[in-house]
Amino acid sequence: MLTQEELFGKCPYATAQKILSGKWALIILHHLNGGTRRFNELQKLMPDITQATLTKQLRTLEQYKMIIRTVYPEVPPKVEYKLSEMGEDFSIVLDSLKVWGEKYIKTITKDKG
């Protein structure tokens, strides 16, 4: 039996789970789905994330080719993040998660009432 690490790149579910394993990965992809963002913009959209965690998550998503980081040679440096082609392909998954999430929220709030 293969480990999760060995399944990466072989099993679509294990691969997706690894790419999206960061606590903030889906939220970052959601915010970049709306277009190019700068680091500070992302941080304002997610006030609970630390600068170090955002940096780590962005680097991981870039490593997995989900986003593109562009650095402009300016002072101070301007850095922008946007979805890569693979990241843009993921937008259909984000749309499906939104629909499922809304349905789930309705179900659990109905059960509470």
Long-range contacts (C-beta under 8 A, 24 or more apart in sequence): 19-61, 19-64, 19-66, 22-56, 22-57, 22-60, 22-61, 23-53, 23-57, 24-49, 24-53, 24-54, 24-57, 25-57, 25-60, 25-61, 26-94, 26-97, 28-54, 28-57, 28-58, 28-61, 28-67, 29-61, 29-66, 29-67, 29-83, 29-87, 29-90, 29-94, 30-94, 32-67, 32-81, 32-82, 32-83, 32-87, 33-83, 33-91, 33-94, 35-82, 36-80, 36-81, 36-82, 37-80, 37-81, 37-82, 38-78, 38-79, 38-80, 38-81, 39-79, 39-81, 42-81, 61-87, 66-90
